[in-house]
Amino acid sequence: MDVITLGETMAMFSPDTMGKMRYASQYSRKFAGAETNVAIGLQRLGFQTGWISRVGDDEFGKGLIHFVRGEGVDVSQVQADSRAPTGLYFKEIRHEQDVYVYYYRAGSAASRMSADDIQETYIAQTKYLHITGITPALSESCFQAVMQALRFAEKYRVPVVFDPNIREKLWDSKQQARERLGQIAKQADIILPGVSEARYLFGDASLEQYAQRFMEKGASTVILKEGSKGAHFFTKDSHGFVPSYPVERVVDPIGAGDGFAAGLIAGLLEGLPLEEGVAKGNAIGAIVTTVNGDVEGLPDADELARFTQVKKGDVDR
């Protein structure tokens, strides 16, 4: 296994028309979640990925497992829970720059994940462990599941990629979010925060100060994302900035950060220089925004190559 991740994926509904949901009468159903977005993105680039989670023993849960398995992701560590439902969320696109997300995930099957769901042998055989800040916010047992995965990763020297992916409404308080995300950051090797997330955790500071604070916690690499502008990378010995790829029209910005994570991790697996890995992440993040849906725009290797070549000035005929 190249990458293992853990977290909640839900059934996602979006109106077939733009505007406020109160006026919508028809919806399209898809499946999405930060962790499976990353796993699917890497799978499409030719890597082997696995996902740890729980879903409801219901039709949405069965459809979700079928979908993720169909993308090639290993789902052997996903349990069907008969005592809780699969989570739902709704995506409302009023226009391209005005997107709202409404979650109905309280008490979901995934929120019942626990440390007992994390198998030591499963973590031991992967090259990278991917964690987001969403999973530990779902419940106390989910936080303990994440910490168990981190303990196994440390034991077997599995590098940890941590995307804070802050969802403020899921936390009891800002203090709790800072404390627990800080605990996870101490166990992470590579951290991928947005600049606004770094500000949430540390207050106002320069980009260099944000990177230094993450590295003081133990990270060897920090990537500070600035959305459509690009991303800054920092290590002990180097730092730089990689501009993003412009797109003519943003259709749906949700999932771009997960696409970035998939591209960056792919670069790590390929042994690329960090700057090239960040560029790959920028490219996938940009592609994702051009398609409605979290995973629908994730490219395979050929599609990614065509996108980057065309953006460099070549013509795809």
Secondary structure, DSSP 8 states (H G I E B T S, - for coil): --EEEE---EEEEEESSSS-GGG---EEEEEE-HHHHHHHHHHHTT--EEEEEEEESSHHHHHHHHHHHHTT-EEEEEEEETTS---EEEEEEEETTEEEEEEE-TT-SGGG--GGG--HHHHHT-SEEEEESSHHHH-HHHHHHHHHHHHHHHHTT--EEEE----GGGSS-HHHHHHHHHHHHHT-SEE--BHHHHHHHH-S--HHHHHHHHHHHT-SEEEEE-GGGEEEEEESS-EEEEE----S--S--TTHHHHHHHHHHHHHHHT--HHHHHHHHHHHHHHHTTSSSSSTT---HHHHHHHHHHHTT----
